[in-house]
Amino acid sequence: MARLNTERQEKLEPTRILNAKESIEAFGYEVYEGGKALTFIFKNEQVTFFPYSGWATGKSIKDGRGLQKLLTQINPLNQSTNH
């Protein structure tokens, strides 16, 4: 499905990708860029994050929207409390 405002997406997406990549790498994860998504390994499972929409999915996390919610789940200090 196409975005309603592709011009806005083209403007904001590079910044969101860079910000998300740097934030995830700050926790020590190796992040791979693939098109419009970022992937990394968390608890031996692949996690995919779409920076423009903010959607994160993977077996080792609770799927949801928002970079901050993802960062809370993958924060090494919080790992003992995540299920």
C-alpha positions as CSV (number, residue, x, y, z in Angstrom):
1,M,0.0,0.0,0.0
2,A,1.4,3.4,-1.0
3,R,1.8,6.2,1.5
4,L,-0.5,9.1,1.2
5,N,2.3,11.6,1.4
6,T,5.3,10.1,-0.3
7,E,7.1,13.5,-0.4
8,R,7.0,13.8,3.4
9,Q,8.2,10.2,3.7
10,E,11.1,10.8,1.4
11,K,12.1,13.9,3.4
12,L,11.8,12.3,6.9
13,E,12.9,8.7,6.3
14,P,16.7,9.2,6.0
15,T,16.8,11.1,9.3
16,R,14.6,8.4,11.0
17,I,16.8,5.6,9.7
18,L,20.0,7.3,10.9
19,N,18.5,8.1,14.3
20,A,17.1,4.6,14.8
21,K,20.3,2.9,13.6
22,E,22.5,5.0,16.0
23,S,20.1,4.4,18.9
24,I,20.1,0.6,18.4
25,E,23.9,0.4,17.9
26,A,24.4,2.4,21.1
27,F,23.2,-0.8,22.9
28,G,25.9,-2.8,21.1
29,Y,23.8,-4.5,18.4
30,E,25.1,-4.8,14.8
31,V,22.4,-3.2,12.6
32,Y,21.9,-3.9,9.0
33,E,20.1,-1.6,6.5
34,G,17.9,-3.3,4.0
35,G,15.8,-0.9,1.9
36,K,13.5,0.9,4.3
37,A,14.0,-1.4,7.2
38,L,16.7,-2.1,9.8
39,T,17.4,-5.6,11.1
40,F,19.5,-6.8,14.0
41,I,19.7,-9.9,16.2
42,F,18.2,-9.8,19.7
43,K,18.2,-13.0,21.9
44,N,19.3,-15.1,18.9
45,E,16.3,-13.9,16.8
46,Q,16.1,-11.4,14.0
47,V,14.2,-8.2,14.8
48,T,13.1,-5.9,12.0
49,F,12.3,-2.2,12.5
50,F,10.7,0.1,10.0
51,P,11.9,3.6,11.0
52,Y,9.4,5.7,9.0
53,S,6.3,3.9,10.4
54,G,8.0,3.0,13.7
55,W,6.9,-0.6,13.5
56,A,9.1,-3.3,15.1
57,T,8.6,-7.0,14.8
58,G,10.4,-10.2,15.7
59,K,10.1,-13.4,17.8
60,S,12.2,-12.0,20.7
61,I,10.3,-8.8,21.2
62,K,6.7,-7.7,21.6
63,D,5.6,-6.3,18.2
64,G,4.6,-2.7,18.3
65,R,5.0,0.8,17.1
66,G,7.6,3.3,18.4
67,L,11.4,3.5,18.6
68,Q,11.3,4.2,22.3
69,K,9.2,1.1,23.0
70,L,11.7,-1.0,21.0
71,L,14.7,0.5,22.8
72,T,13.1,-0.2,26.2
73,Q,12.7,-3.8,25.2
74,I,16.3,-4.3,23.9
75,N,18.0,-2.2,26.6
76,P,20.6,-4.6,28.2
77,L,19.6,-3.1,31.6
78,N,16.0,-4.2,31.2
79,Q,16.6,-7.7,29.7
80,S,16.0,-9.5,32.9
81,T,12.5,-8.0,33.2
82,N,11.4,-8.7,29.6
83,H,9.7,-12.0,28.7
